[in-house]
Amino acid sequence: MAEVSDMDENFEVNTTFEQKYTKKLPVTFGPLHEKVLQQLKALNSSIFPVKYNDKFYVDVQNAGEYTKLAYFSGEILVGAICCRLEEKPEGGIKLYIMTIGVQAPYRCSGIGTSLLESVLNQAARDARIDEAYLHVQTSNVDALNFYQRFGFVIKDKILNYYRKIEPPDCYLLAKSFIRG
């Protein structure tokens, strides 16, 4: 495992891990199905600087219960976590968290935390899954701090991972599920 200092000497991680929200908004989770696929596409295009292709949405739909939509007041789509299940060559499954996003007016209200907690708790109970991983742009210190609060650790720095955003580099973060 590479240490952060080996990868980028200008990088600092907040080790206090304070919650940014003071009041957690109540949300309900719903599954992704064909009826709400266009809503998810609209949500993603309003949050992320890239346009996701059809394969992304096929993978997200195939992840079943590991993709969750967050609704405020039961009907307003305000966030989502999109995952993919990947078979490992040596057996077992890895959970790849492709995106997690919340509409700007609803950020810092615990929705992202609730989405990630839900998926990680579910994965921890799934004996097939022994690891979750994701990529974070190297400049996104808030996201790095967020994921580290949940036990993710930096495994690697990948140069030129992103093609259409600056900086193009990312960190690979992973979390293992230890079962006794």
C-alpha positions as CSV (number, residue, x, y, z in Angstrom):
1,M,0.0,0.0,0.0
2,A,1.4,3.4,-0.9
3,E,1.5,6.2,1.7
4,V,-0.1,9.5,0.8
5,S,3.3,11.2,1.3
6,D,4.8,8.9,-1.3
7,M,2.2,10.1,-3.9
8,D,1.7,13.8,-3.4
9,E,3.6,15.8,-0.8
10,N,1.2,18.7,-1.0
11,F,-1.8,16.6,0.0
12,E,-3.2,16.9,3.5
13,V,-6.0,14.8,4.9
14,N,-8.3,16.2,7.6
15,T,-8.0,13.8,10.5
16,T,-10.7,15.4,12.7
17,F,-13.5,14.0,10.5
18,E,-16.2,16.4,11.6
19,Q,-19.7,16.1,10.2
20,K,-20.6,19.2,8.1
21,Y,-24.3,18.9,8.7
22,T,-26.1,20.1,11.8
23,K,-29.5,18.6,10.9
24,K,-29.9,15.3,9.0
25,L,-32.7,15.5,6.5
26,P,-35.0,12.5,6.4
27,V,-34.8,10.7,3.1
28,T,-36.2,7.5,1.8
29,F,-34.3,5.2,-0.6
30,G,-35.8,3.7,-3.7
31,P,-34.5,1.3,-6.3
32,L,-33.5,2.1,-9.8
33,H,-35.9,0.8,-12.4
34,E,-36.8,1.8,-16.0
35,K,-39.4,4.4,-14.9
36,V,-36.9,6.5,-13.0
37,L,-33.8,5.9,-15.2
38,Q,-34.2,9.3,-17.0
39,Q,-34.5,11.0,-13.6
40,L,-31.2,9.5,-12.6
41,K,-29.6,10.6,-15.8
42,A,-30.8,14.1,-15.2
43,L,-29.6,14.1,-11.6
44,N,-26.1,12.9,-12.7
45,S,-25.8,15.5,-15.5
46,S,-26.7,18.2,-13.0
47,I,-24.1,17.0,-10.4
48,F,-21.1,15.6,-12.3
49,P,-18.8,17.3,-14.9
50,V,-19.0,14.2,-17.2
51,K,-21.7,12.6,-19.2
52,Y,-22.1,8.9,-18.5
53,N,-22.6,6.4,-21.4
54,D,-25.2,3.7,-21.8
55,K,-22.9,1.0,-20.4
56,F,-22.6,3.0,-17.1
57,Y,-26.4,2.8,-16.7
58,V,-26.6,-0.9,-17.7
59,D,-24.0,-1.6,-15.0
60,V,-25.9,0.5,-12.5
61,Q,-29.1,-1.4,-13.2
62,N,-27.4,-4.7,-13.0
63,A,-26.0,-3.8,-9.5
64,G,-29.6,-4.2,-8.3
65,E,-30.0,-3.2,-4.6
66,Y,-26.5,-1.7,-4.6
67,T,-27.7,1.3,-6.5
68,K,-30.0,3.5,-4.4
69,L,-31.9,6.7,-5.1
70,A,-32.5,9.2,-2.3
71,Y,-35.9,11.0,-2.2
72,F,-36.7,13.9,0.0
73,S,-40.4,14.1,1.0
74,G,-40.9,10.8,-0.7
75,E,-40.9,12.2,-4.2
76,I,-38.1,14.6,-4.9
77,L,-35.0,12.8,-6.2
78,V,-32.1,14.6,-4.4
79,G,-29.2,12.1,-4.6
80,A,-28.0,8.7,-5.6
81,I,-25.3,6.1,-5.2
82,C,-24.4,4.1,-8.3
83,C,-22.4,0.9,-8.0
84,R,-21.2,-2.0,-10.1
85,L,-20.5,-5.5,-8.9
86,E,-17.3,-7.0,-10.3
87,E,-16.2,-10.6,-10.2
88,K,-12.7,-11.2,-9.0
89,P,-10.5,-13.6,-10.9
90,E,-9.7,-15.5,-7.7
91,G,-13.4,-15.7,-6.7
92,G,-15.7,-13.4,-4.8
93,I,-17.0,-10.0,-5.8
94,K,-15.8,-6.4,-5.4
95,L,-18.2,-3.5,-5.1
96,Y,-17.2,-0.6,-7.2
97,I,-18.8,2.7,-6.2
98,M,-19.0,4.6,-9.4
99,T,-20.7,7.7,-8.2
100,I,-22.3,9.2,-5.2
101,G,-23.9,12.6,-5.5
102,V,-26.4,14.9,-3.9
103,Q,-28.1,18.0,-5.5
104,A,-26.4,21.2,-4.3
105,P,-29.3,22.5,-2.2
106,Y,-29.5,19.2,-0.2
107,R,-25.8,18.8,0.4
108,C,-24.3,18.8,4.0
109,S,-27.6,17.4,5.3
110,G,-26.5,13.8,5.8
111,I,-27.9,12.4,2.5
112,G,-24.5,11.3,1.1
113,T,-23.6,9.8,4.4
114,S,-26.9,7.9,4.5
115,L,-26.5,6.6,1.0
116,L,-22.9,5.4,1.6
117,E,-23.7,3.9,5.0
118,S,-26.6,1.9,3.5
119,V,-24.6,0.4,0.7
120,L,-21.6,-0.4,2.9
121,N,-23.7,-2.0,5.6
122,Q,-25.4,-4.1,2.9
123,A,-22.1,-5.1,1.4
124,A,-20.7,-6.0,4.9
125,R,-23.6,-8.5,5.3
126,D,-23.1,-10.0,1.8
127,A,-20.6,-12.8,2.2
128,R,-19.8,-12.6,-1.5
129,I,-18.3,-9.1,-1.2
130,D,-15.0,-8.7,0.5
131,E,-14.0,-5.2,-0.8
132,A,-15.4,-1.9,-1.9
133,Y,-13.4,0.5,-4.0
134,L,-13.7,3.9,-5.8
135,H,-11.8,6.6,-7.5
136,V,-11.5,10.2,-6.3
137,Q,-10.0,13.1,-8.2
138,T,-6.7,14.1,-6.4
139,S,-7.9,17.7,-5.9
140,N,-11.2,16.6,-4.1
141,V,-10.0,16.8,-0.5
142,D,-13.5,16.9,0.8
143,A,-14.4,13.6,-0.9
144,L,-11.1,12.0,0.3
145,N,-11.9,13.1,3.9
146,F,-15.5,11.8,3.5
147,Y,-14.5,8.4,2.4
148,Q,-11.7,8.0,4.9
149,R,-14.3,8.5,7.7
150,F,-15.8,5.2,6.5
151,G,-12.6,3.3,6.6
152,F,-11.5,3.7,3.0
153,V,-7.7,4.0,2.5
154,I,-5.7,5.3,-0.4
155,K,-4.2,2.4,-2.3
156,D,-2.7,4.1,-5.3
157,K,-2.5,7.3,-7.3
158,I,-3.4,6.9,-11.0
159,L,-2.1,9.5,-13.4
160,N,-4.3,10.6,-16.3
161,Y,-7.3,8.6,-15.1
162,Y,-9.8,11.3,-16.2
163,R,-9.9,12.4,-19.8
164,K,-12.2,15.5,-19.7
165,I,-11.6,17.1,-16.3
166,E,-8.7,18.7,-14.6
167,P,-6.7,17.6,-12.8
168,P,-6.9,14.2,-14.6
169,D,-5.3,12.2,-11.8
170,C,-7.1,10.2,-9.1
171,Y,-6.6,8.2,-6.0
172,L,-7.8,4.7,-5.8
173,L,-9.5,4.1,-2.4
174,A,-10.5,0.8,-1.0
175,K,-12.2,-0.7,2.1
176,S,-12.0,-4.3,3.0
177,F,-14.8,-6.2,4.8
178,I,-13.3,-8.4,7.4
179,R,-15.4,-11.3,8.4
180,G,-14.7,-13.6,11.4
